[in-house]
Amino acid sequence: PTFVHRFIIHNTVEEKMAISVDPDSWSDGNVNLAELFNLFKMETAQKPAPAPQVIAD
């Protein structure tokens, strides 16, 4: 299995899957149509762009 320790790019499909209510349902294949739709739904709220962050390893 693959383990994600942090996300470099935010608001991605992978991040939404990881923070969903029941992340195990994605690996089990027990996903309903509404959950799948919400996964690809874009946020349209007008927010200021976050300042870039430099991440050092």
PAGU-542135 format. One record per atom (N, C-alpha, C, O, CB): x, y, z; atom name; residue in three letters. Coordinates in steps of 0.05 Angstrom, whole numbers. Glycine has a CB too. Example, Ala and Ser with C-alpha at 12.3 -4.5 7.8 and 13.67 -1.06 7.14 Angstrom:
% residues 2
{rec {264,-114,156},'N','ala'}
{rec {246,-90,156},'CA','ala'}
{rec {264,-66,156},'C','ala'}
{rec {285,-66,169},'O','ala'}
{rec {226,-89,181},'CB','ala'}
{rec {257,-45,142},'N','ser'}
{rec {273,-21,143},'CA','ser'}
{rec {258,1,157},'C','ser'}
{rec {268,23,161},'O','ser'}
{rec {282,-12,114},'CB','ser'}
END
This chain:
% residues 57
{rec {16,-24,0},'N','pro'}
{rec {0,0,0},'CA','pro'}
{rec {17,25,0},'C','pro'}
{rec {41,25,7},'O','pro'}
{rec {-19,0,24},'CB','pro'}
{rec {5,47,-8},'N','thr'}
{rec {19,73,-9},'CA','thr'}
{rec {8,90,14},'C','thr'}
{rec {-16,91,18},'O','thr'}
{rec {15,87,-36},'CB','thr'}
{rec {25,103,29},'N','phe'}
{rec {17,120,51},'CA','phe'}
{rec {25,149,44},'C','phe'}
{rec {47,154,35},'O','phe'}
{rec {30,112,77},'CB','phe'}
{rec {6,167,47},'N','val'}
{rec {11,196,42},'CA','val'}
{rec {16,209,69},'C','val'}
{rec {1,207,88},'O','val'}
{rec {-14,209,28},'CB','val'}
{rec {39,222,70},'N','his'}
{rec {47,236,95},'CA','his'}
{rec {40,265,95},'C','his'}
{rec {35,277,116},'O','his'}
{rec {77,232,100},'CB','his'}
{rec {40,277,72},'N','arg'}
{rec {32,305,69},'CA','arg'}
{rec {26,311,40},'C','arg'}
{rec {34,296,22},'O','arg'}
{rec {55,324,79},'CB','arg'}
{rec {11,332,36},'N','phe'}
{rec {3,341,9},'CA','phe'}
{rec {19,366,2},'C','phe'}
{rec {18,386,17},'O','phe'}
{rec {-27,345,6},'CB','phe'}
{rec {33,365,-21},'N','ile'}
{rec {47,389,-30},'CA','ile'}
{rec {28,408,-44},'C','ile'}
{rec {30,432,-40},'O','ile'}
{rec {71,381,-49},'CB','ile'}
{rec {10,397,-60},'N','ile'}
{rec {-10,413,-74},'CA','ile'}
{rec {-37,408,-60},'C','ile'}
{rec {-45,385,-56},'O','ile'}
{rec {-12,405,-105},'CB','ile'}
{rec {-50,430,-53},'N','his'}
{rec {-75,428,-38},'CA','his'}
{rec {-99,428,-57},'C','his'}
{rec {-97,436,-80},'O','his'}
{rec {-77,450,-18},'CB','his'}
{rec {-122,419,-47},'N','asn'}
{rec {-148,418,-61},'CA','asn'}
{rec {-147,399,-85},'C','asn'}
{rec {-157,406,-106},'O','asn'}
{rec {-156,446,-70},'CB','asn'}
{rec {-134,376,-82},'N','thr'}
{rec {-133,357,-103},'CA','thr'}
{rec {-153,334,-98},'C','thr'}
{rec {-164,332,-75},'O','thr'}
{rec {-105,345,-106},'CB','thr'}
{rec {-159,318,-118},'N','val'}
{rec {-177,295,-114},'CA','val'}
{rec {-166,277,-92},'C','val'}
{rec {-181,267,-76},'O','val'}
{rec {-180,280,-141},'CB','val'}
{rec {-140,272,-93},'N','glu'}
{rec {-128,254,-73},'CA','glu'}
{rec {-131,265,-44},'C','glu'}
{rec {-136,249,-26},'O','glu'}
{rec {-98,251,-79},'CB','glu'}
{rec {-128,291,-41},'N','glu'}
{rec {-132,303,-14},'CA','glu'}
{rec {-161,300,-5},'C','glu'}
{rec {-166,294,18},'O','glu'}
{rec {-123,332,-14},'CB','glu'}
{rec {-180,304,-23},'N','lys'}
{rec {-208,301,-16},'CA','lys'}
{rec {-214,272,-9},'C','lys'}
{rec {-230,268,10},'O','lys'}
{rec {-226,310,-40},'CB','lys'}
{rec {-202,253,-23},'N','met'}
{rec {-207,225,-16},'CA','met'}
{rec {-196,219,12},'C','met'}
{rec {-208,204,27},'O','met'}
{rec {-194,207,-37},'CB','met'}
{rec {-172,230,18},'N','ala'}
{rec {-159,224,44},'CA','ala'}
{rec {-175,236,67},'C','ala'}
{rec {-175,225,89},'O','ala'}
{rec {-131,235,44},'CB','ala'}
{rec {-188,259,63},'N','ile'}
{rec {-201,272,86},'CA','ile'}
{rec {-232,267,85},'C','ile'}
{rec {-246,280,100},'O','ile'}
{rec {-196,302,86},'CB','ile'}
{rec {-241,250,68},'N','ser'}
{rec {-270,244,66},'CA','ser'}
{rec {-279,231,92},'C','ser'}
{rec {-263,222,108},'O','ser'}
{rec {-276,226,42},'CB','ser'}
{rec {-305,230,96},'N','val'}
{rec {-317,220,120},'CA','val'}
{rec {-308,191,125},'C','val'}
{rec {-302,183,148},'O','val'}
{rec {-347,221,119},'CB','val'}
{rec {-308,174,104},'N','asp'}
{rec {-301,146,107},'CA','asp'}
{rec {-280,139,85},'C','asp'}
{rec {-288,128,65},'O','asp'}
{rec {-326,128,105},'CB','asp'}
{rec {-255,145,90},'N','pro'}
{rec {-235,140,69},'CA','pro'}
{rec {-232,110,62},'C','pro'}
{rec {-223,104,40},'O','pro'}
{rec {-208,150,79},'CB','pro'}
{rec {-240,92,80},'N','asp'}
{rec {-238,64,74},'CA','asp'}
{rec {-258,55,52},'C','asp'}
{rec {-253,35,38},'O','asp'}
{rec {-243,47,99},'CB','asp'}
{rec {-279,70,49},'N','ser'}
{rec {-299,63,28},'CA','ser'}
{rec {-288,66,0},'C','ser'}
{rec {-296,52,-18},'O','ser'}
{rec {-324,80,31},'CB','ser'}
{rec {-268,84,-3},'N','trp'}
{rec {-255,87,-30},'CA','trp'}
{rec {-240,62,-37},'C','trp'}
{rec {-241,53,-60},'O','trp'}
{rec {-237,111,-30},'CB','trp'}
{rec {-225,51,-19},'N','ser'}
{rec {-210,27,-25},'CA','ser'}
{rec {-228,2,-27},'C','ser'}
{rec {-221,-17,-41},'O','ser'}
{rec {-188,22,-4},'CB','ser'}
{rec {-250,2,-13},'N','asp'}
{rec {-269,-21,-14},'CA','asp'}
{rec {-287,-20,-39},'C','asp'}
{rec {-300,-40,-46},'O','asp'}
{rec {-286,-22,11},'CB','asp'}
{rec {-288,3,-52},'N','gly'}
{rec {-306,6,-75},'CA','gly'}
{rec {-335,12,-68},'C','gly'}
{rec {-352,10,-85},'O','gly'}
{rec {-305,-18,-92},'CB','gly'}
{rec {-340,20,-43},'N','asn'}
{rec {-367,26,-34},'CA','asn'}
{rec {-372,56,-35},'C','asn'}
{rec {-376,69,-14},'O','asn'}
{rec {-371,16,-5},'CB','asn'}
{rec {-372,67,-59},'N','val'}
{rec {-375,96,-63},'CA','val'}
{rec {-401,100,-78},'C','val'}
{rec {-406,88,-98},'O','val'}
{rec {-351,108,-78},'CB','val'}
{rec {-418,118,-67},'N','asn'}
{rec {-443,124,-82},'CA','asn'}
{rec {-439,147,-101},'C','asn'}
{rec {-418,160,-101},'O','asn'}
{rec {-466,130,-62},'CB','asn'}
{rec {-459,152,-117},'N','leu'}
{rec {-457,172,-138},'CA','leu'}
{rec {-453,200,-126},'C','leu'}
{rec {-438,216,-138},'O','leu'}
{rec {-482,172,-155},'CB','leu'}
{rec {-466,207,-104},'N','ala'}
{rec {-463,233,-92},'CA','ala'}
{rec {-434,237,-82},'C','ala'}
{rec {-423,259,-85},'O','ala'}
{rec {-482,236,-68},'CB','ala'}
{rec {-422,217,-70},'N','glu'}
{rec {-394,219,-61},'CA','glu'}
{rec {-375,224,-85},'C','glu'}
{rec {-356,239,-83},'O','glu'}
{rec {-386,194,-45},'CB','glu'}
{rec {-380,209,-106},'N','leu'}
{rec {-364,212,-130},'CA','leu'}
{rec {-367,240,-142},'C','leu'}
{rec {-347,252,-151},'O','leu'}
{rec {-371,191,-151},'CB','leu'}
{rec {-391,250,-143},'N','phe'}
{rec {-397,277,-153},'CA','phe'}
{rec {-382,298,-136},'C','phe'}
{rec {-370,316,-147},'O','phe'}
{rec {-427,282,-154},'CB','phe'}
{rec {-384,296,-110},'N','asn'}
{rec {-371,315,-92},'CA','asn'}
{rec {-341,314,-94},'C','asn'}
{rec {-328,334,-88},'O','asn'}
{rec {-380,310,-63},'CB','asn'}
{rec {-330,292,-102},'N','leu'}
{rec {-301,290,-104},'CA','leu'}
{rec {-291,309,-126},'C','leu'}
{rec {-269,320,-123},'O','leu'}
{rec {-293,261,-111},'CB','leu'}
{rec {-306,312,-147},'N','phe'}
{rec {-297,329,-170},'CA','phe'}
{rec {-310,356,-170},'C','phe'}
{rec {-306,372,-189},'O','phe'}
{rec {-303,315,-195},'CB','phe'}
{rec {-326,362,-150},'N','lys'}
{rec {-339,388,-149},'CA','lys'}
{rec {-319,410,-142},'C','lys'}
{rec {-303,407,-124},'O','lys'}
{rec {-362,389,-128},'CB','lys'}
{rec {-320,431,-157},'N','met'}
{rec {-301,453,-153},'CA','met'}
{rec {-312,473,-134},'C','met'}
{rec {-336,479,-134},'O','met'}
{rec {-293,467,-180},'CB','met'}
{rec {-295,484,-117},'N','glu'}
{rec {-304,506,-99},'CA','glu'}
{rec {-304,532,-115},'C','glu'}
{rec {-284,538,-128},'O','glu'}
{rec {-286,507,-74},'CB','glu'}
{rec {-326,546,-113},'N','thr'}
{rec {-328,571,-128},'CA','thr'}
{rec {-328,596,-111},'C','thr'}
{rec {-332,618,-121},'O','thr'}
{rec {-353,571,-146},'CB','thr'}
{rec {-325,592,-85},'N','ala'}
{rec {-325,615,-67},'CA','ala'}
{rec {-301,633,-73},'C','ala'}
{rec {-279,624,-79},'O','ala'}
{rec {-323,606,-37},'CB','ala'}
{rec {-306,659,-72},'N','gln'}
{rec {-285,678,-78},'CA','gln'}
{rec {-267,681,-53},'C','gln'}
{rec {-274,693,-34},'O','gln'}
{rec {-296,706,-86},'CB','gln'}
{rec {-244,669,-55},'N','lys'}
{rec {-224,671,-33},'CA','lys'}
{rec {-198,682,-44},'C','lys'}
{rec {-192,677,-67},'O','lys'}
{rec {-219,643,-20},'CB','lys'}
{rec {-184,697,-28},'N','pro'}
{rec {-158,707,-38},'CA','pro'}
{rec {-139,683,-41},'C','pro'}
{rec {-140,664,-25},'O','pro'}
{rec {-146,728,-19},'CB','pro'}
{rec {-122,685,-60},'N','ala'}
{rec {-103,663,-65},'CA','ala'}
{rec {-83,662,-41},'C','ala'}
{rec {-74,683,-32},'O','ala'}
{rec {-88,667,-92},'CB','ala'}
{rec {-77,638,-31},'N','pro'}
{rec {-58,637,-9},'CA','pro'}
{rec {-30,644,-19},'C','pro'}
{rec {-23,640,-42},'O','pro'}
{rec {-58,608,3},'CB','pro'}
{rec {-14,654,-1},'N','ala'}
{rec {13,661,-7},'CA','ala'}
{rec {29,635,-12},'C','ala'}
{rec {25,615,2},'O','ala'}
{rec {27,677,16},'CB','ala'}
{rec {47,635,-32},'N','pro'}
{rec {63,611,-37},'CA','pro'}
{rec {80,604,-13},'C','pro'}
{rec {90,622,2},'O','pro'}
{rec {81,615,-61},'CB','pro'}
{rec {83,578,-8},'N','gln'}
{rec {100,569,14},'CA','gln'}
{rec {123,553,4},'C','gln'}
{rec {119,536,-14},'O','gln'}
{rec {83,553,34},'CB','gln'}
{rec {146,558,14},'N','val'}
{rec {169,542,7},'CA','val'}
{rec {171,519,27},'C','val'}
{rec {173,523,51},'O','val'}
{rec {196,559,7},'CB','val'}
{rec {172,495,17},'N','ile'}
{rec {173,471,34},'CA','ile'}
{rec {201,459,30},'C','ile'}
{rec {208,449,8},'O','ile'}
{rec {151,451,27},'CB','ile'}
{rec {216,458,52},'N','ala'}
{rec {243,446,51},'CA','ala'}
{rec {242,418,61},'C','ala'}
{rec {229,413,82},'O','ala'}
{rec {263,463,67},'CB','ala'}
{rec {255,400,48},'N','asp'}
{rec {256,372,57},'CA','asp'}
{rec {279,368,75},'C','asp'}
{rec {284,346,85},'O','asp'}
{rec {257,353,34},'CB','asp'}
END
